[in-house]
Amino acid sequence: MIRVALLSRWHVHADDYAREASKNPSIAITVVWDEDPARGKRWADELGVDFENSLEYTLSREDVDAVIVDTPTAMHKEVILAAAKAKKHIFSEKVLALTEEDVEDIFASVDEHNVSLMLSLPRLNDPTYLYAEQAVQKGLLGKLTSIRCRLEHGGALPTESNPDGWLPAHFFNKEQCGGGALIDLGAHPIYLTNRFGGDAVSLYADMASYTDRPVDDHATVIVRYTSGATATIEAGFIASKSPFILELHGTDGTILVEERSLRIQSTHLDENGWITPDLPEQAPSAMSQWVAHIEDGEEPRITREDMRLLTRINEAAIQSSEAGKRIELGNKKHTTV
């Protein structure tokens, strides 16, 4: 049994992870810590577990083997490094950290203390992604030339029941979040396009605030890859009825995904026109992959490269938007041109 401490209810998905952990037969939630003690105490009472005011003491408890981190993004490095030093396995909400340098520091600490690290990147486990990945690997699209991925909701828009939008106010706190729509919702298009595009050469980002928040509520990023392919990434909090879109265009075919449906055209398939193929089964969730890695050493599908490149694109996008210029990406050094 993996005994888990929940570290903060700050993120909107914290309750989702607590529910999933509660339903997993290999996990037992034993304690809650929160940088907001009142919020954490309420959560612990709801779950019927202990609440601790001290993060240090929480991580020292013998009935804590692992942690689920849902603190403000700006606190990730501090909290995750403390957990690794205490030899606790770590599950976290994206992004792993605000800078690539901080990501590398986390990896080094995780290796030093021999603990498992997992980041929740759920769309990598979706049947539409799994099919598209297989199709690209089989060459059904030929040479991939362009990618478009868009994810947006209306969380920043006023409604009668939520005059300031349904997202919590702290999601627009730049100091806590490190950004807005791109670093949060845009994470999904970023890690998906990274998987298809490969190594990014450069990017240009335009990040705007239509609702006059201190962070972006809509962002567009254009990425160029070493393969020659380009990607357009779009994310926002200001479109209530916008579906998730993934487009993959190649020299021999196209895949279009809208929400959870997928269709394909390819010169390598016998049928003419659009085909709606059978999709693979849903892959295990990030949490299930984490448990399998802890218990059996099974390598997860979500990789460190996914984690690293997600932060790399976010970090460079902020630089590009602030400078109003395209950013060239090296291993760790970004330069404007």
C-alpha positions in Angstrom: 0.0 0.0 0.0 1.3 3.5 -1.0 0.5 5.9 1.8 0.0 9.4 0.3 0.0 12.9 1.6 -2.0 15.5 -0.3 0.0 18.7 -0.6 -2.3 21.6 -1.2 -5.8 22.0 -2.7 -4.7 25.1 -4.7 -5.2 23.6 -8.1 -8.6 23.0 -9.6 -7.7 19.4 -10.2 -6.7 18.6 -6.6 -10.1 17.1 -5.8 -9.9 15.0 -9.0 -6.6 13.5 -7.9 -7.8 12.9 -4.4 -10.9 11.0 -5.8 -8.7 8.9 -8.1 -6.3 8.1 -5.3 -9.1 7.1 -3.0 -10.4 4.7 -5.6 -7.0 3.1 -6.4 -6.6 -0.1 -4.3 -2.8 0.6 -4.1 -3.2 4.0 -2.5 -4.3 5.2 1.0 -4.5 8.9 1.7 -3.2 9.5 5.2 -2.7 13.3 5.7 -3.2 16.7 4.1 -0.9 19.7 4.2 -1.8 23.1 2.6 0.0 26.4 2.4 -3.5 27.8 3.3 -4.1 26.0 6.6 -7.8 26.8 6.8 -8.4 25.3 3.3 -6.3 22.3 4.1 -8.0 21.7 7.5 -11.4 21.7 5.7 -10.1 19.3 3.1 -8.7 16.9 5.7 -12.0 17.0 7.6 -13.9 16.1 4.4 -11.6 13.2 3.7 -11.5 12.0 7.3 -7.6 12.2 7.6 -5.1 14.1 9.6 -4.1 17.7 8.8 -0.6 19.0 9.4 0.5 22.6 9.5 4.1 21.8 8.9 5.3 20.6 5.5 8.6 19.4 7.1 6.7 17.3 9.6 4.3 16.0 7.0 7.2 14.7 5.0 8.8 13.1 8.0 5.8 11.0 8.9 6.3 7.3 8.7 2.8 6.8 7.3 3.7 8.9 4.2 5.4 7.1 1.3 4.4 9.5 -1.5 2.9 12.9 -2.2 0.4 14.4 -4.6 1.5 18.0 -5.2 -1.2 20.6 -6.1 0.4 23.7 -4.7 0.7 27.0 -6.7 3.0 26.3 -9.6 5.6 28.8 -8.3 6.0 26.5 -5.2 6.5 23.3 -7.2 10.3 23.3 -7.1 10.5 24.0 -3.3 7.9 21.4 -2.4 9.0 18.7 -4.8 12.7 19.0 -3.8 11.6 18.7 -0.1 9.6 15.6 -0.9 12.4 14.0 -2.9 14.9 14.8 -0.1 12.5 13.0 2.3 12.5 10.1 -0.1 8.8 10.4 -1.0 7.5 9.4 -4.4 6.0 12.4 -6.2 2.9 13.0 -8.4 2.2 16.5 -9.6 -0.1 18.6 -11.7 1.5 20.3 -14.8 3.8 22.1 -15.3 6.6 20.5 -13.3 8.4 23.9 -12.8 8.6 27.3 -14.3 12.1 27.1 -15.8 14.0 24.3 -17.5 16.9 24.8 -15.0 14.4 24.1 -12.2 13.2 21.0 -14.0 16.7 19.7 -14.2 17.3 20.4 -10.5 14.1 18.3 -9.7 15.3 15.4 -11.9 18.7 15.5 -10.2 17.1 15.3 -6.8 14.7 12.6 -7.7 17.6 10.5 -9.0 19.8 11.2 -6.0 17.0 10.0 -3.6 15.7 7.2 -5.8 12.1 8.2 -5.9 9.4 8.0 -8.6 8.2 11.2 -10.3 5.1 11.6 -12.4 3.4 14.6 -14.1 -0.2 14.4 -15.1 -0.4 14.8 -18.9 -3.7 13.1 -19.5 -4.2 13.6 -23.2 -1.2 11.4 -23.9 -3.4 8.5 -22.7 -6.4 9.3 -24.8 -7.4 6.9 -27.6 -7.4 9.7 -30.2 -3.8 10.5 -29.4 -2.8 6.8 -29.3 -4.2 6.2 -32.8 -2.6 9.4 -34.2 0.7 8.4 -32.7 0.5 4.9 -34.3 -0.6 6.4 -37.7 2.3 8.8 -37.8 4.8 6.1 -36.8 3.4 3.8 -39.6 3.9 6.6 -42.1 0.2 6.9 -43.0 0.6 10.7 -43.2 4.0 10.6 -45.0 6.3 13.4 -43.9 4.5 15.5 -41.2 4.4 19.1 -42.3 2.1 21.0 -40.0 0.3 20.5 -36.7 -2.5 22.6 -35.1 -3.7 22.0 -31.6 -6.3 24.2 -29.8 -7.8 23.9 -26.3 -9.9 26.7 -24.8 -12.8 27.2 -22.4 -14.7 30.2 -21.0 -13.3 30.1 -17.4 -12.4 33.8 -17.5 -15.7 35.0 -18.8 -18.4 36.4 -16.5 -21.7 34.6 -16.1 -24.7 35.2 -14.0 -23.6 32.7 -11.4 -19.9 33.6 -11.6 -19.4 37.4 -12.4 -15.6 36.9 -12.5 -15.6 33.6 -14.4 -15.6 30.1 -12.9 -11.9 29.8 -12.6 -10.6 30.6 -9.1 -9.2 34.1 -8.8 -5.7 32.8 -8.0 -5.5 31.3 -11.5 -4.9 34.9 -12.6 -2.1 35.5 -10.1 1.1 35.7 -12.0 3.3 35.3 -9.0 1.6 32.0 -8.1 1.0 30.6 -11.6 3.9 31.9 -13.6 1.4 32.8 -16.4 -2.1 32.3 -17.5 -3.9 30.3 -20.1 -0.8 29.0 -21.9 1.0 27.6 -18.9 -2.2 26.0 -17.6 -4.6 24.9 -20.4 -2.0 25.4 -23.1 0.1 22.6 -21.5 -2.0 20.0 -23.2 -1.5 21.3 -26.8 2.2 21.9 -26.0 3.0 18.3 -24.8 0.9 16.8 -27.7 2.6 18.9 -30.4 6.0 18.2 -28.8 5.4 14.5 -29.2 4.6 14.8 -32.9 7.0 17.6 -33.7 10.1 16.4 -31.9 12.9 18.9 -31.2 11.8 22.5 -31.5 14.1 25.0 -33.2 12.3 28.2 -32.6 9.0 29.8 -31.6 7.0 32.9 -31.7 4.3 33.6 -29.1 1.5 36.2 -28.8 -0.1 36.3 -25.4 -3.0 38.6 -24.7 -5.4 39.5 -22.0 -8.9 40.3 -23.4 -10.3 40.5 -19.8 -7.6 42.8 -18.5 -6.2 40.2 -16.2 -2.5 40.4 -15.2 -1.8 37.2 -17.1 -2.7 35.9 -20.5 -6.2 34.7 -21.1 -5.5 33.7 -24.7 -2.2 32.7 -26.4 -1.0 31.6 -29.8 2.4 30.0 -30.3 4.0 29.1 -33.6 6.7 26.5 -33.2 9.2 25.3 -35.9 10.9 21.9 -35.5 14.2 20.4 -36.8 12.1 18.1 -39.0 10.8 21.2 -40.9 7.3 20.8 -39.5 5.5 23.8 -37.9 2.9 23.8 -35.2 0.3 26.3 -34.2 -0.7 26.0 -30.5 -3.7 27.9 -29.2 -5.0 28.1 -25.7 -7.4 30.4 -23.8 -10.0 31.0 -21.1 -12.3 33.2 -23.2 -14.3 30.8 -25.5 -17.2 29.0 -23.9 -18.1 26.7 -26.8 -14.7 26.0 -28.4 -14.0 22.3 -29.0 -10.6 20.6 -28.5 -9.0 20.4 -32.0 -5.9 18.5 -33.2 -4.9 18.6 -36.8 -2.0 16.6 -38.3 -1.1 17.3 -41.9 1.5 15.4 -43.9 2.6 14.8 -47.5 0.4 11.6 -47.7 -2.5 12.3 -45.4 -4.3 14.2 -42.7 -5.8 13.4 -39.3 -8.5 15.6 -37.7 -9.5 15.2 -34.1 -12.4 17.1 -32.6 -13.1 16.4 -28.9 -13.0 12.6 -28.7 -13.7 11.8 -32.4 -11.0 11.2 -35.1 -11.0 10.8 -38.9 -8.2 10.2 -41.3 -7.4 10.5 -45.0 -4.3 8.8 -46.4 -2.9 7.7 -49.7 -1.7 4.5 -47.9 -5.3 3.4 -47.1 -7.5 1.5 -49.6 -10.6 3.6 -48.9 -11.0 7.0 -50.6 -12.1 10.0 -48.6 -12.4 10.3 -44.8 -12.3 7.2 -42.7 -13.4 7.0 -39.0 -11.2 4.2 -37.7 -11.6 2.0 -34.6 -9.6 3.6 -31.8 -7.3 1.9 -29.3 -8.3 1.4 -25.6 -7.7 4.3 -23.2 -4.1 3.9 -21.8 -3.7 3.8 -18.0 -3.9 7.2 -16.3 -0.8 9.1 -15.1 -1.6 8.0 -11.5 -1.9 4.4 -12.5 1.4 4.7 -14.4 3.0 6.2 -11.3 1.7 3.4 -9.1 3.0 0.7 -11.5 6.4 2.4 -11.5 6.6 2.5 -7.7 5.3 -1.1 -7.2 6.8 -2.9 -10.2 9.4 -0.6 -11.8 7.2 -0.4 -15.0 8.4 2.5 -17.1 5.6 5.0 -17.6 4.5 6.3 -21.0 4.7 9.9 -19.7 8.4 10.6 -19.8 10.9 13.1 -18.4 11.3 14.5 -21.9 7.6 15.3 -21.9 8.1 17.2 -18.7 11.2 19.0 -19.8 10.0 20.1 -23.2 6.7 21.3 -21.7 8.5 23.8 -19.5 11.0 24.6 -22.3 8.2 25.8 -24.7 6.4 27.7 -21.9 9.5 29.5 -20.8 10.5 30.5 -24.3 6.9 31.5 -25.1 6.9 34.0 -22.3 10.2 35.4 -23.4 9.0 35.7 -27.0 5.8 37.5 -26.1 7.5 39.9 -23.8 10.2 40.7 -26.4 7.9 40.7 -29.4 10.4 38.5 -31.2 11.0 34.9 -32.3 13.0 32.9 -29.9 15.7 30.4 -31.0 15.9 27.4 -28.7 19.1 25.7 -27.9 19.6 22.9 -25.2 19.0 25.4 -22.4 19.8 28.8 -23.7 17.1 30.9 -25.5 18.0 33.9 -27.6 15.9 36.4 -29.4 16.4 37.1 -33.1 
